[in-house]
């Protein structure tokens, strides 16, 4: 029985070729593993003793293994082709380049079952490679490494433009190593590496790599598949670059189109502005009318300056230029910009420290020229910078304003000649008849039958025209004002005098650049008093000059006596007279900071009455006597009656020279 069982067992181990073929087909059908085939091969080799039969069975098994490997390879290739199709689909479906590159790296790593996948890009500015997308890497040094163009596999691929494979990176001598790169590779644990170039035409723009942390060989189809994915990545990068360039080109085209529309609109606005200004001039507008029009067209604030850079007119009640022109640093900036305007013939921006932060923020100036003479300047203040077309409109406005000012000057010259002739007829000793004078004056709104006031101003010859224009802009109708005998002469009705006086003080007397002296007559009830009053006022101008005074306007009554005494004298003569008469007294006051001269003047003006003088000075009589004793020690024989007039005149002149006019004002 035992012998029979052993025989049956031995027979069961014998595999007939037909049965083996059926089992192999079943294994192929269920996609058996390589281990299953190895086990079957071991059974055949150990249990089949017939050499011919064993060879046949072994051949069948190996054929089945080959078929299985071929199927596996085919499946991997199909999977690779599917990945390529998916990547191609990404190129058309995904607009984000970084997402496309990340997907390509991820699929490359998956299809080759690699530990790490990454894509490098060539930086043309730094001439090196950097990792743009990576998956599977854990070392920050590896992720951030930069590879010079002549080192590492990247350098080899860039030079030869072909894929490169190494089974052990650190031991491979097919390319130049670099310490930093090797350190990053070692830290990441990379052994084998396969890289394919990203080609755009004949230019390599990067590399697609798969890495493993163990030695590995890659089949040719794997190299081809990685090259295909690299080509897709290159297409994605190039398409992104072209798309960006297209977007930039479209943006530039859009901006150019918008710029053309703006320019067309600005040109149309400039033409309309020119037409509006031309219509204004044709209707005989004033300069202020033109300024208001330019301010409206340019949405800004306009101010007109005279040739001395002083504010003449402005648009609007809340014009910021009014306050700006009171600041010294702004005046300096305006002067510099106006000088640049005259040199260049174009308007200039007015700039000073902190101008952008100081309202209104942007100020521009244009010179108003008449032939080779500066008529003034036009200022504009705006919240925003002016466009080139607006600047040209502003410059045209300045040009038209200059034309209007020249036209007004011609008209005013005719009126001025008539006005000057009227003043000459009124102050001349050989006056015309009253009806003739009245006829002349009434043409200017002046009624000679009412009391008159006469004012004479002395200004340096080079400034007299400027002073005349400044005063004329502020006086009302009914006042005659012209240059006569080198002086400014004004004649007005008595009730109009306060306005005239205020205008004269504000425009010329207080102007530090003008050395102005003025003498004012009292009320003149008849026309025949004008010639004598004019002569007296001229004498008053002379004594003020002799006293070295400036920037003053005084009543003629305070200077009558001195004018008669010193009419033909110079400043040196007056100073010598004061020094010789009361020089010691003046020196004492200056040395001791006292006012003994003022005490003596009050004593003389109160007819040497001690009580009256003390009351006027609000001091005790004994104090007054002590001060007079000081005078006794300084001035010999001053109490002699014959010296009182001399002392009185010298003290009054001294007081005038100090600007303390006392009762003269």
LUMVEXPA-883718 format. One line per 5 residues: number of its first residue (from 1); their letters; for each residue x, y, z of C-alpha. Coordinates in Angstrom, 2 decimals, always signed. Layout:
! residues N
NUM	A	X,Y,Z; ...
//
This chain:
! residues 665
1	XXXXX	+0.00,+0.00,+0.00; +2.81,+2.37,+0.80; +4.52,+1.54,-2.42; +1.39,+2.29,-4.42; +0.95,+5.70,-2.69
6	XXXXX	+4.52,+6.73,-3.45; +3.99,+5.85,-7.10; +0.80,+7.89,-7.27; +2.56,+10.86,-5.65; +5.43,+10.63,-8.07
11	XXXXX	+3.05,+10.54,-10.97; +1.19,+13.60,-9.67; +4.42,+15.61,-9.75; +4.83,+14.94,-13.42; +3.43,+17.83,-15.39
16	XXXXX	+2.32,+17.10,-18.88; +3.04,+19.81,-21.45; -0.67,+20.32,-22.13; -1.46,+20.84,-18.50; +1.46,+23.29,-18.12
21	XXXXX	+0.26,+25.33,-21.07; -3.21,+25.57,-19.52; -1.78,+26.69,-16.19; +0.52,+29.24,-17.88; -2.42,+30.70,-19.78
26	XXXXX	-4.35,+30.96,-16.54; -1.42,+32.72,-14.89; -1.14,+35.14,-17.81; -4.86,+35.77,-17.61; -4.79,+36.58,-13.92
31	XXXXX	-1.58,+38.65,-14.39; +0.51,+36.43,-12.12; +3.60,+37.84,-10.51; +7.17,+37.00,-11.39; +7.40,+35.03,-8.15
36	XXXXX	+4.66,+32.68,-9.34; +6.60,+31.94,-12.53; +9.79,+31.42,-10.54; +8.05,+28.88,-8.30; +6.71,+26.98,-11.34
41	XXXXX	+10.13,+26.97,-12.92; +11.62,+25.58,-9.72; +9.03,+22.76,-9.65; +9.74,+21.78,-13.23; +13.49,+21.75,-12.78
46	XXXXX	+13.29,+19.69,-9.59; +10.59,+17.19,-10.53; +10.85,+16.63,-14.27; +13.77,+14.34,-14.93; +13.35,+13.87,-18.63
51	XXXXX	+15.70,+16.37,-20.21; +13.68,+16.89,-23.38; +10.44,+17.32,-21.50; +12.06,+19.60,-18.90; +13.57,+21.79,-21.63
56	XXXXX	+10.18,+22.07,-23.30; +8.48,+23.03,-20.04; +11.20,+25.53,-19.06; +10.94,+27.15,-22.49; +7.21,+27.51,-22.12
61	XXXXX	+7.57,+29.12,-18.70; +10.20,+31.57,-19.93; +8.03,+32.41,-22.92; +5.19,+33.15,-20.53; +7.51,+35.36,-18.42
66	XXXXX	+8.58,+37.24,-21.55; +4.96,+37.74,-22.51; +4.23,+39.01,-19.01; +7.15,+41.45,-19.11; +6.09,+42.63,-22.53
71	XXXXX	+2.58,+43.23,-21.24; +3.97,+45.14,-18.26; +6.17,+47.25,-20.53; +3.26,+47.89,-22.83; +1.11,+48.95,-19.91
76	XXXXX	+3.79,+51.33,-18.70; +4.14,+52.79,-22.19; +0.39,+53.19,-22.45; +0.41,+54.86,-19.05; +3.21,+57.13,-20.23
81	XXXXX	+1.28,+58.04,-23.36; -1.73,+58.77,-21.20; +0.40,+61.07,-19.06; +1.61,+62.83,-22.21; -1.98,+63.30,-23.35
86	XXXXX	-2.99,+64.59,-19.93; -0.07,+67.03,-19.96; -1.03,+68.18,-23.43; -4.56,+68.71,-22.17; -3.15,+70.76,-19.27
91	XXXXX	-1.40,+73.03,-21.75; -4.76,+74.02,-23.21; -6.90,+73.87,-20.07; -4.68,+75.38,-17.33; -3.66,+79.05,-17.67
96	XXXXX	-1.39,+79.11,-14.64; +2.10,+78.19,-15.83; +3.28,+77.14,-12.39; +0.39,+74.68,-12.07; +1.19,+73.17,-15.51
101	XXXXX	+4.87,+72.72,-14.64; +3.99,+71.22,-11.25; +1.63,+68.73,-12.93; +4.33,+67.70,-15.44; +6.87,+67.11,-12.64
106	XXXXX	+4.33,+65.14,-10.61; +3.37,+62.89,-13.55; +7.01,+62.32,-14.49; +7.72,+61.17,-10.96; +4.67,+58.91,-10.95
111	XXXXX	+5.18,+57.29,-14.35; +8.79,+56.38,-13.57; +8.07,+55.59,-9.91; +10.96,+57.89,-8.93; +11.69,+59.34,-5.52
116	XXXXX	+12.11,+62.93,-6.70; +11.06,+64.94,-9.74; +12.02,+68.54,-10.47; +12.23,+71.07,-13.29; +14.96,+73.70,-13.62
121	XXXXX	+14.82,+76.95,-15.54; +17.80,+78.84,-16.98; +18.15,+82.39,-15.62; +19.70,+84.48,-18.40; +20.35,+87.41,-16.07
126	XXXXX	+22.43,+85.36,-13.60; +23.61,+82.70,-16.10; +22.60,+79.78,-13.89; +19.81,+77.24,-13.30; +17.28,+77.32,-10.49
131	XXXXX	+14.59,+74.80,-9.49; +11.22,+76.13,-10.61; +9.02,+73.12,-9.70; +9.82,+70.08,-7.52; +8.09,+67.14,-5.89
136	XXXXX	+9.43,+64.57,-3.46; +12.40,+66.65,-2.30; +12.77,+67.23,+1.44; +16.03,+69.22,+1.69; +15.70,+73.00,+1.57
141	XXXXX	+19.28,+73.25,+0.34; +18.36,+70.99,-2.58; +15.21,+72.97,-3.38; +17.07,+76.31,-3.37; +20.32,+75.28,-5.03
146	XXXXX	+21.49,+77.31,-8.03; +23.57,+75.52,-10.65; +26.11,+77.47,-12.75; +25.73,+76.97,-16.49; +29.02,+75.03,-16.79
151	XXXXX	+28.53,+72.66,-13.79; +26.45,+69.62,-12.94; +24.10,+67.69,-15.20; +22.31,+70.98,-15.99; +25.52,+72.36,-17.48
156	XXXXX	+26.09,+69.16,-19.47; +22.54,+69.19,-20.84; +22.79,+72.92,-21.66; +26.02,+72.35,-23.57; +25.07,+69.17,-25.48
161	XXXXX	+21.28,+69.68,-25.61; +20.70,+65.93,-25.10; +19.37,+63.85,-22.17; +21.85,+62.61,-19.59; +21.65,+59.63,-17.20
166	XXXXX	+23.86,+58.66,-14.29; +23.47,+55.80,-11.83; +25.61,+57.41,-9.11; +25.76,+61.21,-9.27; +28.61,+61.81,-6.86
171	XXXXX	+30.84,+59.21,-8.55; +30.02,+60.27,-12.12; +32.86,+62.11,-13.89; +30.97,+62.88,-17.09; +30.36,+66.48,-16.01
176	XXXXX	+31.97,+69.18,-13.82; +31.14,+68.95,-10.14; +30.65,+71.92,-7.80; +30.92,+71.71,-4.03; +27.62,+73.43,-3.26
181	XXXXX	+25.70,+71.27,-5.72; +27.31,+68.04,-4.47; +26.48,+69.02,-0.89; +22.81,+69.54,-1.81; +22.73,+66.18,-3.68
186	XXXXX	+24.32,+64.40,-0.74; +21.96,+66.02,+1.75; +18.95,+64.91,-0.31; +20.38,+61.39,-0.72; +20.18,+61.34,-4.52
191	XXXXX	+22.06,+58.52,-6.31; +20.69,+58.08,-9.84; +19.42,+60.87,-12.04; +17.92,+61.24,-15.52; +17.62,+64.68,-17.07
196	XXXXX	+16.14,+65.86,-20.38; +16.56,+69.33,-21.89; +13.71,+71.83,-22.31; +14.31,+73.00,-25.88; +12.84,+76.03,-27.62
201	XXXXX	+14.23,+75.96,-31.11; +17.98,+75.58,-30.68; +17.99,+77.09,-27.20; +17.93,+75.11,-23.97; +15.84,+76.94,-21.39
206	XXXXX	+15.95,+74.32,-18.59; +15.87,+70.64,-17.69; +13.28,+68.07,-16.47; +14.80,+65.53,-14.05; +13.78,+62.41,-12.17
211	XXXXX	+15.97,+61.21,-9.29; +16.16,+58.15,-7.08; +17.89,+57.60,-3.77; +19.28,+54.27,-5.04; +21.24,+53.26,-8.16
216	XXXXX	+18.96,+52.80,-11.16; +19.19,+52.20,-14.89; +16.67,+53.70,-17.28; +15.39,+52.16,-20.47; +15.51,+54.02,-23.78
221	XXXXX	+11.74,+54.35,-23.80; +11.96,+56.06,-20.41; +14.47,+58.56,-21.78; +12.19,+59.18,-24.76; +9.16,+59.58,-22.52
226	XXXXX	+10.96,+62.05,-20.23; +12.15,+63.98,-23.30; +8.53,+64.20,-24.48; +7.42,+65.59,-21.12; +10.36,+68.03,-21.18
231	XXXXX	+9.28,+69.20,-24.62; +5.77,+69.81,-23.28; +7.19,+71.77,-20.37; +9.26,+73.85,-22.80; +6.13,+74.51,-24.85
236	XXXXX	+4.28,+75.58,-21.72; +7.06,+77.99,-20.70; +7.42,+79.41,-24.20; +3.66,+79.77,-24.59; +3.52,+81.59,-21.26
241	XXXXX	+6.29,+83.91,-22.42; +4.55,+84.55,-25.73; +1.24,+85.03,-23.95; +2.84,+87.54,-21.60; +4.41,+89.38,-24.52
246	XXXXX	+1.04,+89.38,-26.25; -0.60,+90.75,-23.12; +2.07,+93.44,-22.87; +1.63,+94.29,-26.54; -2.15,+94.47,-26.12
251	XXXXX	-1.74,+96.62,-23.02; +0.60,+98.95,-24.86; -1.76,+99.10,-27.81; -4.63,+99.87,-25.44; -2.58,+102.55,-23.70
256	XXXXX	-1.53,+104.00,-27.05; -5.15,+104.07,-28.18; -6.20,+105.73,-24.93; -3.34,+108.20,-25.31; -4.46,+109.03,-28.84
261	XXXXX	-7.99,+109.62,-27.59; -6.66,+111.84,-24.80; -4.47,+113.77,-27.20; -7.38,+114.20,-29.61; -9.56,+115.44,-26.76
266	XXXXX	-6.80,+117.76,-25.53; -6.18,+119.12,-29.02; -9.90,+119.75,-29.40; -9.95,+121.45,-25.99; -6.89,+123.53,-26.93
271	XXXXX	-8.54,+124.61,-30.19; -11.68,+125.54,-28.30; -9.61,+127.46,-25.75; -7.84,+129.34,-28.54; -11.19,+130.17,-30.08
276	XXXXX	-12.60,+131.40,-26.77; -9.57,+133.62,-26.10; -9.69,+135.00,-29.64; -13.37,+135.88,-29.22; -12.60,+137.66,-25.94
281	XXXXX	-9.85,+139.74,-27.50; -12.04,+140.57,-30.47; -14.70,+141.91,-28.08; -12.12,+144.15,-26.38; -11.79,+142.25,-23.10
286	XXXXX	-9.73,+143.36,-20.13; -6.78,+141.38,-18.80; -8.91,+140.19,-15.86; -11.55,+138.85,-18.28; -8.84,+136.86,-20.03
291	XXXXX	-7.43,+135.57,-16.73; -10.86,+134.32,-15.67; -11.28,+132.54,-19.00; -7.88,+130.81,-18.77; -8.57,+129.79,-15.16
296	XXXXX	-11.91,+128.28,-16.23; -10.38,+126.41,-19.18; -7.54,+124.92,-17.14; -9.44,+124.46,-13.87; -6.85,+126.39,-11.89
301	XXXXX	-6.16,+129.66,-10.11; -4.50,+132.47,-12.11; -2.54,+135.49,-10.89; -0.97,+138.34,-12.86; +2.39,+139.71,-11.73
306	XXXXX	+3.93,+142.98,-12.85; +7.48,+143.30,-14.16; +8.73,+143.59,-10.56; +7.03,+140.25,-9.72; +4.40,+141.92,-7.55
311	XXXXX	+0.83,+140.63,-7.52; -1.43,+142.83,-9.66; -4.58,+140.82,-10.28; -5.91,+137.37,-9.43; -8.94,+135.23,-10.23
316	XXXXX	-11.37,+134.17,-7.55; -11.76,+135.28,-3.96; -9.95,+132.26,-2.45; -6.95,+132.21,-4.78; -4.10,+130.35,-2.99
321	XXXXX	-1.51,+132.33,-4.96; -2.43,+135.39,-2.92; -1.06,+133.77,+0.23; +1.84,+132.01,-1.50; +3.22,+135.23,-2.96
326	XXXXX	+3.59,+136.65,+0.55; +6.17,+133.97,+1.42; +9.79,+134.85,+0.79; +10.87,+131.36,-0.31; +8.02,+131.25,-2.85
331	XXXXX	+8.99,+134.70,-4.17; +12.56,+133.46,-4.63; +11.32,+130.36,-6.48; +9.09,+132.51,-8.71; +12.02,+134.77,-9.54
336	XXXXX	+14.21,+131.80,-10.55; +11.44,+130.25,-12.66; +10.69,+133.57,-14.39; +14.37,+133.99,-15.25; +14.31,+130.50,-16.79
341	XXXXX	+11.17,+131.47,-18.75; +12.92,+134.46,-20.29; +15.90,+132.32,-21.29; +13.92,+129.43,-22.76; +10.87,+131.21,-24.11
346	XXXXX	+8.63,+128.56,-22.49; +6.69,+128.37,-19.25; +8.39,+126.78,-16.25; +7.28,+124.93,-13.13; +7.80,+126.89,-9.91
351	XXXXX	+9.45,+124.57,-7.41; +10.51,+125.07,-3.81; +11.17,+122.81,-0.85; +7.94,+121.10,+0.20; +6.00,+122.47,-2.78
356	XXXXX	+4.27,+119.13,-3.49; +2.91,+118.96,+0.08; +1.94,+122.64,+0.25; -1.44,+123.51,-1.34; -2.17,+123.89,-4.18
361	XXXXX	+0.76,+121.60,-4.98; +1.61,+122.59,-8.55; +2.49,+126.13,-9.71; +3.62,+127.21,-13.16; +4.74,+130.58,-14.54
366	XXXXX	+4.91,+132.11,-18.01; +6.57,+135.42,-18.92; +4.53,+138.16,-20.62; +6.78,+139.79,-23.19; +6.29,+142.88,-25.30
371	XXXXX	+9.00,+143.01,-27.97; +12.15,+142.67,-25.81; +10.53,+144.10,-22.68; +9.09,+142.14,-19.76; +5.49,+143.18,-19.18
376	XXXXX	+4.87,+140.83,-16.28; +4.15,+137.17,-15.68; +1.22,+134.78,-15.48; +1.01,+132.28,-12.59; -1.29,+129.27,-12.46
381	XXXXX	-1.87,+127.02,-9.45; -3.50,+123.61,-9.85; -4.07,+120.52,-7.72; -2.71,+118.15,-10.39; +0.24,+118.37,-12.81
386	XXXXX	-0.68,+119.95,-16.13; -0.64,+117.87,-19.31; +1.53,+119.06,-22.24; -1.58,+120.29,-24.05; -2.69,+122.24,-20.98
391	XXXXX	+0.78,+123.75,-20.71; +0.55,+124.93,-24.32; -2.90,+126.37,-23.65; -1.50,+128.21,-20.63; +1.38,+129.57,-22.73
396	XXXXX	-1.08,+130.70,-25.42; -3.08,+132.41,-22.70; +0.09,+134.21,-21.55; +0.81,+135.27,-25.12; -2.71,+136.62,-25.58
401	XXXXX	-2.50,+138.36,-22.19; +0.69,+140.07,-23.34; -1.09,+141.26,-26.49; -4.00,+142.60,-24.42; -1.61,+144.39,-22.06
406	XXXXX	+0.25,+146.01,-24.95; -3.07,+147.09,-26.44; -4.13,+148.55,-23.11; -0.78,+150.31,-22.80; -1.34,+152.00,-26.16
411	XXXXX	-4.81,+153.09,-25.11; -3.55,+154.26,-21.74; -0.71,+156.14,-23.41; -3.20,+158.31,-25.29; -5.13,+158.95,-22.09
416	XXXXX	-1.88,+159.49,-20.20; -0.75,+162.16,-22.64; -4.02,+164.00,-22.16; -3.80,+163.58,-18.40; -0.19,+164.82,-18.32
421	XXXXX	-1.17,+167.84,-20.41; -4.00,+168.59,-17.95; -1.62,+168.40,-14.95; +0.86,+170.61,-16.76; -1.87,+173.19,-17.44
426	XXXXX	-3.02,+173.12,-13.79; +0.39,+173.55,-12.08; +1.82,+175.96,-14.64; +2.23,+179.60,-13.58; +0.66,+180.62,-16.86
431	XXXXX	-2.66,+178.91,-16.36; -5.39,+178.77,-18.94; -8.81,+180.17,-18.16; -10.88,+178.34,-15.58; -13.49,+177.15,-18.12
436	XXXXX	-10.70,+175.69,-20.26; -9.12,+173.96,-17.27; -12.50,+172.74,-16.09; -13.21,+171.28,-19.51; -9.88,+169.42,-19.46
441	XXXXX	-10.38,+168.09,-15.91; -13.99,+167.03,-16.37; -12.90,+164.63,-19.09; -11.20,+162.67,-16.28; -14.04,+163.06,-13.78
446	XXXXX	-12.39,+165.84,-11.73; -14.45,+168.88,-10.71; -12.18,+171.90,-10.14; -14.88,+173.87,-8.34; -14.39,+171.72,-5.23
451	XXXXX	-11.37,+171.81,-2.87; -8.39,+169.89,-4.25; -5.39,+168.02,-2.85; -1.99,+167.83,-4.53; +0.58,+165.06,-3.92
456	XXXXX	+4.14,+164.92,-5.26; +6.19,+161.71,-5.09; +9.88,+161.31,-5.78; +10.97,+157.92,-7.16; +14.24,+156.99,-8.83
461	XXXXX	+14.10,+157.53,-12.58; +14.48,+153.82,-13.44; +11.49,+152.93,-11.24; +9.12,+155.76,-12.04; +7.21,+153.96,-14.84
466	XXXXX	+6.77,+150.89,-12.67; +5.57,+153.00,-9.72; +3.16,+154.86,-12.00; +1.58,+151.61,-13.22; +1.25,+150.23,-9.70
471	XXXXX	-0.47,+153.34,-8.34; -2.67,+153.81,-11.40; -4.14,+150.31,-10.97; -5.50,+151.27,-7.53; -6.93,+154.76,-8.02
476	XXXXX	-10.49,+155.65,-8.92; -11.77,+157.87,-11.69; -11.53,+161.53,-10.78; -7.83,+161.42,-9.82; -5.12,+162.74,-12.13
481	XXXXX	-1.82,+160.86,-11.82; +1.10,+161.26,-14.20; +4.84,+161.71,-14.46; +5.73,+165.42,-14.56; +9.16,+167.02,-14.28
486	XXXXX	+10.69,+163.73,-13.10; +8.14,+163.36,-10.30; +4.83,+161.57,-9.83; +2.13,+164.20,-9.49; -1.42,+163.45,-8.33
491	XXXXX	-4.38,+165.83,-8.13; -7.72,+164.76,-6.68; -10.80,+166.10,-5.01; -10.60,+166.54,-1.25; -13.06,+163.72,-0.52
496	XXXXX	-11.06,+161.30,-2.69; -7.78,+162.01,-0.91; -8.00,+159.31,+1.86; -8.29,+156.55,-0.77; -5.44,+158.05,-2.80
501	XXXXX	-3.20,+158.33,+0.25; -3.86,+154.73,+1.27; -3.15,+153.50,-2.27; +0.10,+155.46,-2.43; +1.30,+154.10,+0.91
506	XXXXX	+0.36,+150.48,+0.07; +1.76,+150.37,-3.45; +4.93,+152.49,-3.49; +5.78,+154.12,-0.16; +5.99,+150.79,+1.70
511	XXXXX	+7.74,+149.03,-1.17; +11.29,+148.40,+0.10; +12.63,+148.28,-3.45; +11.49,+151.82,-4.21; +13.20,+154.77,-2.54
516	XXXXX	+10.00,+156.81,-2.32; +9.52,+160.28,-0.81; +6.21,+162.13,-0.82; +4.87,+165.52,+0.21; +1.17,+166.29,+0.54
521	XXXXX	-0.49,+169.66,+0.23; -3.28,+170.89,+2.43; -6.77,+171.52,+0.97; -6.58,+173.93,-1.99; -9.79,+175.89,-2.45
526	XXXXX	-8.90,+177.50,-5.80; -7.20,+176.28,-8.94; -4.87,+179.26,-8.86; -3.24,+177.86,-5.68; -1.96,+174.78,-7.52
531	XXXXX	+1.22,+176.30,-9.08; +2.45,+177.73,-5.77; +1.59,+174.52,-3.92; +3.44,+172.44,-6.53; +6.56,+174.55,-6.02
536	XXXXX	+6.28,+174.18,-2.23; +5.90,+170.41,-2.50; +8.99,+170.19,-4.68; +10.88,+172.16,-2.02; +9.61,+169.68,+0.56
541	XXXXX	+10.97,+166.80,-1.53; +14.30,+168.59,-1.56; +14.50,+168.96,+2.23; +13.54,+165.30,+2.73; +16.35,+164.31,+0.40
546	XXXXX	+18.72,+166.62,+2.29; +17.73,+164.91,+5.54; +18.47,+161.51,+4.01; +14.90,+160.30,+4.47; +13.21,+157.49,+2.47
551	XXXXX	+9.88,+155.63,+2.38; +8.02,+158.60,+3.85; +5.09,+160.78,+2.88; +4.62,+163.93,+5.01; +2.51,+167.02,+5.02
556	XXXXX	+3.98,+170.05,+3.31; +3.05,+172.26,+6.26; +5.63,+170.47,+8.43; +8.43,+171.30,+5.99; +7.65,+174.84,+4.82
561	XXXXX	+10.22,+176.65,+6.95; +12.95,+174.06,+6.29; +12.27,+174.08,+2.60; +12.87,+177.79,+2.44; +16.07,+177.54,+4.49
566	XXXXX	+17.63,+174.47,+2.86; +16.11,+174.37,-0.61; +19.48,+174.45,-2.38; +21.41,+172.49,+0.24; +22.59,+168.90,+0.15
571	XXXXX	+22.35,+166.24,+2.84; +25.94,+166.95,+3.93; +25.16,+170.63,+4.49; +22.17,+169.80,+6.68; +24.20,+167.28,+8.67
576	XXXXX	+26.98,+169.83,+9.17; +24.47,+172.41,+10.43; +22.98,+169.95,+12.93; +26.42,+168.83,+14.10; +27.69,+172.37,+14.55
581	XXXXX	+24.62,+173.50,+16.45; +23.62,+170.59,+18.72; +26.26,+167.94,+17.96; +27.44,+167.64,+21.59; +23.87,+167.25,+22.76
586	XXXXX	+23.13,+164.48,+20.20; +26.36,+162.67,+21.08; +25.47,+162.81,+24.79; +22.05,+161.27,+24.12; +23.56,+158.48,+22.00
591	XXXXX	+26.24,+157.72,+24.57; +23.93,+157.72,+27.60; +20.72,+156.58,+25.87; +18.86,+159.70,+27.01; +16.69,+162.26,+25.24
596	XXXXX	+18.02,+165.62,+26.41; +17.57,+166.89,+22.81; +13.85,+166.07,+22.95; +13.57,+167.83,+26.32; +15.21,+170.97,+24.93
601	XXXXX	+12.95,+170.90,+21.82; +9.84,+170.68,+24.01; +11.17,+173.53,+26.18; +11.66,+175.77,+23.13; +8.27,+174.85,+21.61
606	XXXXX	+6.56,+175.78,+24.88; +8.15,+179.30,+24.81; +10.71,+178.41,+27.52; +7.89,+177.89,+30.07; +9.17,+175.35,+32.59
611	XXXXX	+5.78,+174.46,+34.08; +4.12,+173.96,+30.68; +7.08,+171.92,+29.39; +7.13,+169.68,+32.50; +3.40,+169.02,+32.14
616	XXXXX	+3.86,+168.13,+28.47; +6.73,+165.75,+29.27; +4.90,+164.46,+32.36; +7.91,+165.05,+34.60; +8.54,+167.18,+37.71
621	XXXXX	+9.74,+170.74,+37.23; +12.91,+169.97,+39.20; +13.64,+167.09,+36.84; +13.25,+169.48,+33.91; +15.64,+171.98,+35.55
626	XXXXX	+18.22,+169.20,+36.09; +18.01,+168.24,+32.39; +18.42,+171.89,+31.35; +21.51,+172.10,+33.57; +22.93,+169.22,+31.54
631	XXXXX	+22.25,+171.31,+28.42; +24.11,+174.22,+30.09; +27.15,+172.00,+30.41; +26.98,+170.85,+26.78; +25.96,+173.99,+24.87
636	XXXXX	+27.60,+177.31,+25.67; +25.39,+180.41,+25.82; +22.38,+178.50,+24.54; +20.08,+180.65,+26.67; +21.03,+183.76,+24.67
641	XXXXX	+17.88,+184.91,+22.92; +19.57,+185.09,+19.53; +20.36,+181.36,+19.52; +16.85,+180.09,+20.22; +15.80,+180.08,+16.53
646	XXXXX	+19.02,+178.36,+15.44; +18.68,+175.72,+18.15; +14.99,+175.24,+17.43; +15.61,+174.65,+13.69; +18.50,+172.25,+14.36
651	XXXXX	+16.45,+170.26,+16.87; +13.48,+170.01,+14.50; +15.75,+168.91,+11.67; +17.35,+166.34,+13.95; +13.90,+165.05,+14.91
656	XXXXX	+12.86,+164.84,+11.25; +16.03,+163.00,+10.33; +15.31,+160.38,+13.00; +11.82,+159.90,+11.57; +10.12,+161.32,+14.65
661	XXXXX	+8.06,+163.95,+12.94; +6.01,+164.84,+16.03; +3.38,+167.33,+15.05; +4.47,+167.32,+11.39; +2.53,+164.13,+10.67
//
